[in-house]
């Protein structure tokens, strides 16, 4: 499943506005000791903060324009000096909040919007080789998440650049400061991005993010740690002396605020469900994960995440799996012998989708309600993707093995994926081998086999008819 490059989405730098009158109408003063603040008051305070945050995050918001008119404009040299000194001040503040030491002077560069967009495009191509982009595009098509004509690279470029704002560049170790942002928004960007600078100085953020590159689910979990940590630190900066660990979970409200802001961006708004979910996941769910960790040991304990990170998105969705040390199983999926001699069939990728991947799949192809019910039962998976070379239209063979929390959870997914198969292949017809726990059908691109066995569900798609029996026997014997 897609793992967005670092900086692929910037939910805290775009427009939108306050999401609804419920947020606009709350404006209690921020005072008192948060430790003893009643939970209801904390919720009202949180709503107020998020309302303010959402307002600040709109550089084109009318209220912000009015505020700008009340403040005398500074000349260019003075503005540059102010930006540079402000970055240093915020870096020191974020160091104080997180306990991460400032180990080197901060390099800073003030850049224009075209320069930021140029950096983002260069970073995209530095992150992914052409063959990686092709493999991920092929997986999306094989799963039925995008059309056969979909161009992943062009989509990500559009998605990637429409939200351009200031960013910390870990390759050059420099903070790229956007020269067009208003002061309030600039400070929010600094709080988030300079936390990444501290992560980099203390843990080598590129090494951390690429430390599990062969496992997409583990990579997504690491990205959620880095982005969730920076987002939580930014929120702690906004809260001042009120301890974030004593607040109720911010994730539901933050998701609503961010989602409302992102409506301004056409590429995001028009993206399929799974793109939008996976783009926001590191920020919203990642921050919720960090908040759960802060309640268990504060910022000092959170530093341990960069040495011993979670290995799956399930641990981000359900933090108790990580913080309580609950083990998750690992499963293997060897390459099927039945496909070794198929003419023109080339191996593209072997990887893990994880709970995030299956949530995305179920959410887009059935409903998010179904995803919320079924995906939490995920425990482990592996898939292998093959491509038929020379086909007039993209054609793939997909083999997968999944393990679920119980036979009942496996049955729920078996039924859900059977529904997905029927929607992917309108002409799919079962044959006489199908039973209550086995579905064998014929589609336009080949045979489909879906098998449930105890707490596992296995399947294969795009299998040549002549290989159906061998593939079914191989899946059953696994």
C-alpha positions as CSV (number, residue, x, y, z in Angstrom):
1,X,0.0,0.0,0.0
2,X,1.1,3.6,-0.6
3,X,3.5,5.1,1.9
4,X,3.6,8.8,1.1
5,X,7.0,10.4,0.9
6,X,7.9,12.7,3.9
7,X,6.2,16.1,3.3
8,X,3.7,14.6,0.8
9,X,0.8,16.2,2.7
10,X,0.9,19.3,4.9
11,X,-2.4,19.3,6.8
12,X,-1.3,22.2,9.0
13,X,-0.3,24.7,6.3
14,X,-3.4,25.1,4.2
15,X,-6.6,27.0,4.2
16,X,-10.1,26.0,5.2
17,X,-11.3,27.9,8.2
18,X,-13.0,27.0,11.3
19,X,-15.0,23.7,10.9
20,X,-18.5,24.7,11.8
21,X,-20.2,27.0,14.2
22,X,-19.6,24.6,17.1
23,X,-16.0,25.4,17.0
24,X,-16.4,29.1,16.3
25,X,-18.7,29.8,19.3
26,X,-16.4,28.4,22.0
27,X,-14.1,31.0,23.5
28,X,-13.4,30.4,27.2
29,X,-10.2,31.9,28.7
30,X,-7.2,29.6,29.1
31,X,-6.3,29.6,32.8
32,X,-5.8,27.3,35.7
33,X,-3.9,24.1,36.3
34,X,-4.8,21.6,33.7
35,X,-4.1,18.7,36.0
36,X,-7.1,19.7,38.1
37,X,-9.3,20.9,35.2
38,X,-12.6,19.1,34.9
39,X,-12.7,16.9,31.8
40,X,-15.6,18.9,30.4
41,X,-13.6,22.1,30.7
42,X,-10.7,20.5,29.0
43,X,-12.8,19.5,26.1
44,X,-14.1,23.1,25.8
45,X,-10.6,24.4,25.9
46,X,-9.4,21.9,23.3
47,X,-12.2,23.0,21.0
48,X,-11.2,26.6,21.4
49,X,-7.6,25.8,20.7
50,X,-8.4,23.8,17.6
51,X,-10.7,26.6,16.4
52,X,-7.9,29.1,16.8
53,X,-5.5,26.7,15.2
54,X,-7.8,26.3,12.2
55,X,-8.2,30.0,11.8
56,X,-4.4,30.6,12.0
57,X,-3.8,27.9,9.4
58,X,-5.7,29.9,6.7
59,X,-3.3,32.3,5.1
60,X,-6.1,33.6,3.0
61,X,-8.8,33.7,5.7
62,X,-10.7,37.0,5.9
63,X,-10.2,37.3,9.6
64,X,-6.5,37.0,9.3
65,X,-6.5,39.6,6.6
66,X,-8.3,42.0,8.9
67,X,-5.8,41.2,11.6
68,X,-3.0,41.9,9.2
69,X,-4.4,45.3,8.5
70,X,-4.1,46.3,12.1
71,X,-0.3,45.5,12.2
72,X,2.1,47.8,10.5
73,X,4.0,46.0,7.8
74,X,7.8,45.7,8.2
75,X,10.3,46.3,5.5
76,X,11.9,43.3,3.7
77,X,15.2,43.4,5.7
78,X,13.4,43.6,9.0
79,X,11.0,40.8,8.0
80,X,13.9,38.6,7.1
81,X,15.7,39.3,10.4
82,X,12.4,38.6,12.3
83,X,11.9,35.3,10.5
84,X,15.4,34.1,11.1
85,X,15.4,35.0,14.8
86,X,11.9,33.6,15.3
87,X,13.0,30.2,13.9
88,X,15.8,30.1,16.5
89,X,13.4,31.0,19.3
90,X,11.0,28.3,18.3
91,X,13.7,25.7,18.0
92,X,14.8,26.5,21.6
93,X,11.1,26.3,22.7
94,X,10.6,22.9,21.0
95,X,13.8,21.6,22.5
96,X,12.5,22.6,26.0
97,X,9.1,20.9,25.3
98,X,10.5,17.6,24.0
99,X,13.8,17.4,25.8
100,X,15.6,16.9,22.5
101,X,18.9,18.7,22.6
102,X,19.9,21.4,20.1
103,X,23.2,19.8,18.9
104,X,24.0,22.2,16.1
105,X,23.1,25.7,14.9
106,X,20.0,25.7,12.7
107,X,20.7,26.4,9.1
108,X,17.9,28.5,7.6
109,X,17.0,29.6,4.1
110,X,14.1,31.9,3.1
111,X,12.5,30.7,-0.1
112,X,9.7,31.5,-2.4
113,X,6.7,29.3,-3.3
114,X,8.3,28.2,-6.6
115,X,11.5,27.2,-4.8
116,X,9.5,25.2,-2.2
117,X,7.6,23.4,-5.0
118,X,10.9,22.7,-6.8
119,X,12.3,21.2,-3.5
120,X,9.2,19.0,-3.1
121,X,9.4,17.6,-6.6
122,X,13.1,16.9,-6.1
123,X,12.4,15.2,-2.8
124,X,9.7,13.0,-4.4
125,X,12.1,11.6,-7.0
126,X,14.9,11.2,-4.4
127,X,12.5,9.1,-2.3
128,X,11.2,6.8,-5.0
129,X,12.9,5.1,-7.9
130,X,10.8,4.7,-11.1
131,X,10.4,1.0,-10.4
132,X,9.1,1.6,-6.9
133,X,6.5,4.1,-8.3
134,X,5.5,1.5,-10.9
135,X,5.1,-1.3,-8.4
136,X,2.9,0.9,-6.1
137,X,0.8,2.0,-9.1
138,X,0.4,-1.7,-10.1
139,X,-0.7,-2.7,-6.6
140,X,-3.4,0.0,-6.6
141,X,-4.7,-1.2,-10.0
142,X,-4.5,-4.9,-9.0
143,X,-6.6,-4.1,-5.8
144,X,-9.2,-2.2,-7.8
145,X,-8.5,1.1,-6.0
146,X,-7.7,3.1,-9.2
147,X,-8.6,2.8,-12.9
148,X,-6.3,1.0,-15.4
149,X,-5.4,4.5,-16.8
150,X,-4.3,6.0,-13.5
151,X,-0.9,7.6,-13.4
152,X,0.4,7.5,-9.9
153,X,3.4,9.8,-10.5
154,X,1.4,12.6,-12.0
155,X,-1.2,12.3,-9.3
156,X,1.4,12.5,-6.5
157,X,3.1,15.5,-8.1
158,X,-0.2,17.3,-8.1
159,X,-1.0,16.1,-4.6
160,X,2.5,16.9,-3.4
161,X,2.8,20.5,-4.5
162,X,-0.6,22.1,-4.0
163,X,0.0,22.4,-0.2
164,X,3.5,23.9,-0.4
165,X,4.7,25.7,2.7
166,X,7.9,25.9,4.9
167,X,9.6,22.6,5.5
168,X,12.7,21.2,7.2
169,X,15.0,19.5,4.6
170,X,16.8,16.6,6.4
171,X,19.1,15.9,3.4
172,X,20.7,19.4,3.6
173,X,19.9,19.9,7.3
174,X,18.3,23.3,6.5
175,X,14.9,24.9,7.4
176,X,13.3,26.2,4.3
177,X,11.3,29.2,5.4
178,X,8.3,30.2,3.2
179,X,8.4,33.9,2.5
180,X,4.7,34.3,2.0
181,X,3.2,33.0,5.2
182,X,1.6,35.2,7.9
183,X,3.4,35.3,11.3
184,X,0.8,33.2,13.2
185,X,0.9,30.5,10.6
186,X,4.7,30.8,10.3
187,X,5.1,30.0,14.0
188,X,2.9,26.9,13.7
189,X,5.0,25.7,10.7
190,X,8.2,26.4,12.7
191,X,6.9,24.4,15.8
192,X,6.1,21.4,13.6
193,X,9.1,21.5,11.2
194,X,11.7,22.4,13.8
195,X,10.7,19.5,15.9
196,X,11.7,17.4,12.8
197,X,15.0,19.3,12.9
198,X,15.5,18.2,16.5
199,X,14.5,14.6,15.6
200,X,17.2,14.7,12.9
201,X,19.9,16.1,15.2
202,X,19.2,13.5,17.8
203,X,18.2,10.4,15.8
204,X,19.0,10.9,12.1
205,X,15.5,11.2,10.8
206,X,16.3,9.8,7.3
207,X,17.9,6.7,8.8
208,X,14.9,6.3,11.0
209,X,12.3,6.7,8.3
210,X,14.2,4.3,6.0
211,X,15.0,1.8,8.6
212,X,12.3,-0.7,7.5
213,X,12.1,0.2,3.8
214,X,11.3,-3.4,2.8
215,X,8.2,-3.4,4.9
216,X,5.6,-0.8,3.8
217,X,3.5,-1.2,7.0
218,X,6.5,-0.7,9.3
219,X,7.5,2.3,7.2
220,X,4.1,3.8,7.6
221,X,4.3,3.2,11.4
222,X,7.7,5.0,11.5
223,X,6.3,7.9,9.6
224,X,3.4,8.1,12.0
225,X,5.9,8.3,14.9
226,X,7.9,11.2,13.3
227,X,4.8,13.2,12.2
228,X,2.7,12.4,15.2
229,X,5.6,13.4,17.5
230,X,6.0,16.7,15.7
231,X,2.3,17.4,15.7
232,X,2.0,16.6,19.4
233,X,4.9,18.9,20.1
234,X,3.3,21.7,18.1
235,X,0.0,21.2,20.0
236,X,1.9,21.3,23.3
237,X,3.4,24.6,22.3
238,X,0.0,26.0,21.7
239,X,-1.3,24.7,25.0
240,X,1.5,26.4,26.9
241,X,1.6,25.2,30.5
242,X,-1.3,22.8,30.1
243,X,0.0,19.2,29.8
244,X,-1.0,17.5,26.6
245,X,-0.9,14.1,28.3
246,X,-3.7,15.2,30.6
247,X,-6.0,16.2,27.7
248,X,-8.6,13.9,26.2
249,X,-7.6,12.3,22.9
250,X,-7.1,15.1,20.3
251,X,-7.4,12.7,17.3
252,X,-11.2,13.0,16.6
253,X,-11.3,16.7,16.7
254,X,-8.0,17.2,14.9
255,X,-9.1,14.9,12.1
256,X,-12.2,17.0,11.7
257,X,-10.3,20.3,11.7
258,X,-7.6,19.0,9.3
259,X,-10.2,17.4,7.0
260,X,-12.1,20.7,6.8
261,X,-8.8,22.6,6.0
262,X,-7.9,20.1,3.3
263,X,-11.2,20.8,1.4
264,X,-9.4,23.8,-0.1
265,X,-7.0,21.6,-2.1
266,X,-8.6,20.1,-5.2
267,X,-6.1,17.2,-5.6
268,X,-6.7,16.1,-2.0
269,X,-10.5,16.7,-2.1
270,X,-10.8,14.7,-5.4
271,X,-8.5,11.9,-4.3
272,X,-9.8,8.4,-3.6
273,X,-10.7,7.5,0.0
274,X,-7.5,5.5,0.6
275,X,-5.2,8.3,-0.5
276,X,-6.9,10.8,1.8
277,X,-6.8,8.3,4.7
278,X,-3.2,7.4,4.3
279,X,-2.1,11.0,3.8
280,X,-3.6,12.1,7.1
281,X,-2.9,9.0,9.1
282,X,0.7,10.0,10.2
283,X,-0.6,13.3,11.6
284,X,-4.0,12.4,13.2
285,X,-3.4,8.8,14.3
286,X,0.2,9.4,14.9
287,X,-0.5,12.3,17.3
288,X,-3.0,10.1,19.1
289,X,-0.4,7.4,19.5
290,X,2.1,9.9,20.9
291,X,-0.5,11.3,23.2
292,X,-1.1,7.8,24.6
293,X,2.6,7.4,25.1
294,X,3.0,10.8,26.9
295,X,0.4,9.7,29.4
296,X,2.6,6.7,30.2
297,X,6.0,8.4,30.6
298,X,6.2,12.0,29.2
299,X,8.5,13.3,26.4
300,X,11.6,11.5,27.8
301,X,9.9,8.1,27.2
302,X,8.9,9.2,23.7
303,X,12.5,9.4,22.7
304,X,12.7,5.6,23.0
305,X,10.4,5.4,20.0
306,X,13.2,6.4,17.7
307,X,15.4,3.5,19.0
308,X,12.6,0.9,19.3
309,X,9.9,2.0,16.9
310,X,6.6,0.2,16.3
311,X,6.7,-2.3,13.5
312,X,3.1,-2.1,12.3
313,X,0.3,0.4,11.8
314,X,-1.8,-1.7,14.2
315,X,0.3,-0.4,17.0
316,X,-0.5,3.1,15.9
317,X,-4.2,2.4,15.6
318,X,-4.2,0.6,19.0
319,X,-1.3,2.0,21.1
320,X,-1.7,-0.7,23.8
321,X,-0.1,-3.2,21.5
322,X,3.1,-1.2,21.5
323,X,3.2,0.2,25.0
324,X,2.1,-3.0,26.7
325,X,4.4,-5.1,24.6
326,X,1.7,-7.2,23.1
327,X,3.4,-9.4,20.4
328,X,2.1,-9.6,16.9
329,X,2.6,-12.8,14.8
330,X,4.6,-12.9,11.6
331,X,3.5,-15.0,8.6
332,X,5.4,-16.1,5.5
333,X,4.2,-16.3,1.9
334,X,6.6,-18.2,-0.4
335,X,6.3,-17.7,-4.1
336,X,3.7,-20.1,-5.5
337,X,5.3,-22.9,-7.7
338,X,2.2,-22.9,-9.9
339,X,3.1,-19.5,-11.3
340,X,6.8,-20.1,-11.9
341,X,6.3,-21.3,-15.5
342,X,3.6,-18.9,-16.6
343,X,4.7,-17.1,-19.8
344,X,5.2,-13.4,-19.4
345,X,4.5,-13.2,-15.7
346,X,7.1,-11.1,-13.9
347,X,7.4,-10.6,-10.1
348,X,6.9,-7.0,-9.1
349,X,6.7,-6.8,-5.3
350,X,6.5,-8.8,-2.1
351,X,5.3,-6.8,0.9
352,X,2.9,-6.1,3.8
353,X,-0.3,-4.1,3.7
354,X,-1.0,-3.9,7.4
355,X,-4.1,-2.8,9.3
356,X,-3.8,0.6,7.6
357,X,-3.8,-1.0,4.1
358,X,-6.8,-3.2,4.9
359,X,-8.7,-0.3,6.5
360,X,-8.1,1.7,3.3
361,X,-9.2,-1.2,1.0
362,X,-12.4,-1.9,2.9
363,X,-13.2,1.8,3.4
364,X,-13.0,2.6,-0.3
365,X,-14.4,-0.5,-1.8
366,X,-17.2,-1.2,0.7
367,X,-17.6,1.5,3.4
368,X,-15.7,3.1,6.2
369,X,-18.2,1.6,8.6
370,X,-17.2,-1.8,7.3
371,X,-13.5,-0.9,7.7
372,X,-14.0,0.1,11.3
373,X,-15.7,-3.2,12.1
374,X,-13.4,-5.6,10.2
375,X,-9.9,-4.0,10.0
376,X,-9.1,-4.1,13.8
377,X,-9.1,-7.9,13.6
378,X,-6.0,-7.8,11.4
379,X,-2.9,-9.4,12.9
380,X,-0.5,-10.2,10.0
381,X,-0.3,-10.4,6.2
382,X,1.9,-10.8,3.2
383,X,1.2,-10.3,-0.5
384,X,3.0,-11.1,-3.7
385,X,2.2,-9.1,-6.9
386,X,3.0,-10.2,-10.4
387,X,2.6,-8.4,-13.7
388,X,1.8,-9.9,-17.1
389,X,4.3,-8.3,-19.5
390,X,3.1,-7.2,-23.0
391,X,-0.6,-7.1,-22.1
392,X,-2.7,-4.5,-24.0
393,X,-4.1,-3.3,-20.7
394,X,-2.5,-3.7,-17.2
395,X,-3.0,-7.2,-16.0
396,X,-1.8,-8.7,-12.7
397,X,-1.7,-11.8,-10.6
398,X,-2.1,-11.1,-6.8
399,X,-1.5,-13.7,-4.1
400,X,-2.1,-12.9,-0.4
401,X,-2.2,-14.4,3.0
402,X,-3.8,-12.8,6.1
403,X,-4.2,-13.7,9.7
404,X,-7.0,-12.4,11.9
405,X,-7.6,-12.2,15.7
406,X,-10.1,-15.1,15.6
407,X,-12.0,-17.4,13.3
408,X,-14.9,-15.0,13.5
409,X,-12.7,-12.0,12.4
410,X,-11.4,-14.1,9.6
411,X,-15.0,-15.0,8.5
412,X,-15.9,-11.3,8.6
413,X,-13.0,-10.4,6.3
414,X,-13.7,-13.4,4.0
415,X,-17.2,-12.2,3.5
416,X,-16.1,-8.6,3.0
417,X,-13.4,-9.6,0.4
418,X,-15.9,-11.8,-1.4
419,X,-18.1,-8.6,-1.8
420,X,-15.1,-6.7,-3.1
421,X,-14.3,-9.4,-5.6
422,X,-17.9,-9.2,-6.9
423,X,-17.5,-5.4,-7.4
424,X,-14.1,-5.6,-9.0
425,X,-15.1,-8.3,-11.5
426,X,-18.8,-7.7,-12.5
427,X,-18.8,-10.9,-14.6
428,X,-17.3,-13.1,-11.9
429,X,-19.0,-16.5,-11.8
430,X,-18.5,-19.3,-9.2
431,X,-17.7,-22.8,-10.3
432,X,-18.6,-26.2,-8.7
433,X,-15.6,-26.2,-6.4
434,X,-16.9,-23.4,-4.3
435,X,-18.0,-24.2,-0.7
436,X,-18.8,-22.3,2.5
437,X,-15.1,-21.6,3.1
438,X,-13.9,-21.6,-0.5
439,X,-14.8,-19.5,-3.4
440,X,-13.5,-20.3,-6.9
441,X,-14.6,-18.1,-9.7
442,X,-13.8,-17.0,-13.3
443,X,-13.2,-13.4,-14.2
444,X,-12.1,-11.7,-17.4
445,X,-8.5,-11.6,-16.2
446,X,-8.3,-15.2,-14.9
447,X,-9.4,-17.3,-12.0
448,X,-10.1,-16.0,-8.5
449,X,-9.6,-18.2,-5.5
450,X,-10.6,-17.1,-2.0
451,X,-10.1,-19.5,0.9
452,X,-10.8,-19.3,4.7
453,X,-9.1,-21.6,7.1
454,X,-9.5,-21.0,10.8
455,X,-8.1,-17.5,11.6
456,X,-6.6,-17.1,8.1
457,X,-7.9,-15.9,4.8
458,X,-5.8,-16.6,1.6
459,X,-6.5,-15.7,-1.9
460,X,-5.2,-15.5,-5.5
461,X,-6.4,-13.4,-8.4
462,X,-5.5,-13.3,-12.1
463,X,-4.5,-17.0,-12.2
464,X,-4.5,-18.8,-15.6
465,X,-7.3,-21.4,-15.8
466,X,-4.8,-24.2,-16.3
467,X,-3.1,-23.4,-13.0
468,X,-6.3,-23.2,-10.9
469,X,-6.1,-26.6,-9.4
470,X,-2.4,-26.4,-8.5
471,X,-2.9,-23.0,-7.0
472,X,-5.9,-24.0,-4.9
473,X,-4.0,-27.1,-3.6
474,X,-1.0,-24.9,-2.7
475,X,-3.1,-22.4,-0.8
476,X,-5.0,-25.1,1.0
477,X,-1.7,-26.8,2.1
478,X,-0.1,-23.6,3.4
